[in-house]
Amino acid sequence: MKTKCLVLFVILIATGFSQWLETTIALPGPGDQLDALCYNSRDNKVYCLYHGGEIAVISGSSNRVNNVITGNHSRPLCYNPTNNKVYVLSNVACDSISIIDGATDVTLTTLAAGGVPLDFCYNPTNNKVYCTLRDGRVVTIDGVTDSIGAVDSLGYIYPSQLCYNPTNNKVYCTNQQPLPGLISVIGCDRDSLLMTVQVGGFPQGPCYNPVNNKVYYANAGNNSISIIDGAVDSVVATVVVGEEPRFLCYNPVNNKVYCTNTADGSVSVIKGVTDSVGAVLAVGARPIFLCYNPTNNKVYCTSGSGVSIIKGGTDKVDTTIALGLNSTDMVHNPVQNRVYVMNRDGFSISVIRDHPVAIKENEPLSHQHQPLIVTIVRKIIQLNSRESASLIDINGRRVATLVPGANDIRHLKPGIYFLRFTGEKNVRKVIVL
């Protein structure tokens, strides 16, 4: 029997998964608190930023700390997968940006930002990193040349969180002053201000829904979520959720958005099509951060009780793993299917793993494994087969014909697709990021 392999960001899913705390990584000192996490998909590394300025580099395969990058760094962290670079605030005054080589973990350059950076956002279409500055400006960093460019003045003070819309190539920026609740929309082709959108009070934790082309903001000031149409940049719905919504996370498999409600210890689930609340889940006290695991379609939520793991298909809390170390930020390692949880006060990283039963990691995909397979790709599908294949969207339309070797799929929107080899009836699910 011929073996047909689809290789690149391949992740195997079995019908039975069990979550467990695989290990807790004690980070080398000195230090007392942790500030941020970032995942390097090229080299399978996790970067953990110390409150004191150092950055621990953790191997995704061995869970060992391979390196500690010294310096006066500060959050946030941002990864550029195209050029394999990590961006972080630098120096005591926090008015510059350090760019770290993802392969060697060596600082390539430090750029003068001319103001205090607050957030980063990567635009893969133009290969730029967008950075908000406290004085009201937004600057861009070229992914190749590391040069700084300017965006039109937003006209507001304290722009903060950023969100990228790849369908229309726009960046959305929250503004906290003088009127909290204004979102600036930046056109990335010319880096110009297109318009402003009024949402609710103190918008936070934005996320993007590529299936319906919508941008979501959690309005902590009035317990709601504003939903913006990505094509026309107008609010199409305002959904009432729990108390003090803080963070949002998108599930592309079931087309849902998850929202932590910090004050009442719950997570609201919003349907992407109807813009309505489909479920409200009780988790631990003061939940904040969310992390989506596309390998097994689960959402991880940190709270005072530890980490609650939610099944994406049923919206039921599968289990809660007690940590008790002020667990906050999380990242997912798709290669080993691990979720790294930052224990801010414990100065450690907890590693939670979902183990696929009876399938070895990195085993080539073959006919007998077809019902268990989900493949996650970015930009390229590498087809290791002598036969061609069709890529089909969720409406049953063929959107691409794939040939043996590398196939460029950058023209496709992020979402769920299905791959069928020529002459076969079975399909394999493909998630394009």
Beta strands, then each sheet from edge to edge (+ up, - down):
strand 1: 5-7
strand 2: 10-12
strand 3: 19-26
strand 4: 34-40
strand 5: 45-50
strand 6: 55-59
strand 7: 65-69
strand 8: 73-80
strand 9: 85-90
strand 10: 96-101
strand 11: 107-112
strand 12: 117-123
strand 13: 128-133
strand 14: 138-142
strand 15: 148-150
strand 16: 157-165
strand 17: 170-177
strand 18: 182-187
strand 19: 192-198
strand 20: 203-209
strand 21: 214-219
strand 22: 224-229
strand 23: 235-240
strand 24: 245-251
strand 25: 256-261
strand 26: 266-271
strand 27: 277-282
strand 28: 290-293
strand 29: 298-303
strand 30: 306-311
strand 31: 317-321
strand 32: 327-333
strand 33: 338-343
strand 34: 348-354
strand 35: 373-377
strand 36: 380-384
strand 37: 389-393
strand 38: 398-402
strand 39: 405-408
strand 40: 415-421
strand 41: 428-432
sheet 1: 1+ 36- 39+
sheet 2: 2+ 35- 41- 40+ 37- 38+
sheet 3: 3+ 34- 33+ 32-
sheet 4: 4+ 5- 6+ 7-
sheet 5: 8+ 9- 10+ 11-
sheet 6: 12+ 13- 14+ 15-
sheet 7: 16+ 17- 18+ 19-
sheet 8: 20+ 21- 22+ 23-
sheet 9: 24+ 25- 26+ 27-
sheet 10: 28+ 29- 30+ 31-
end
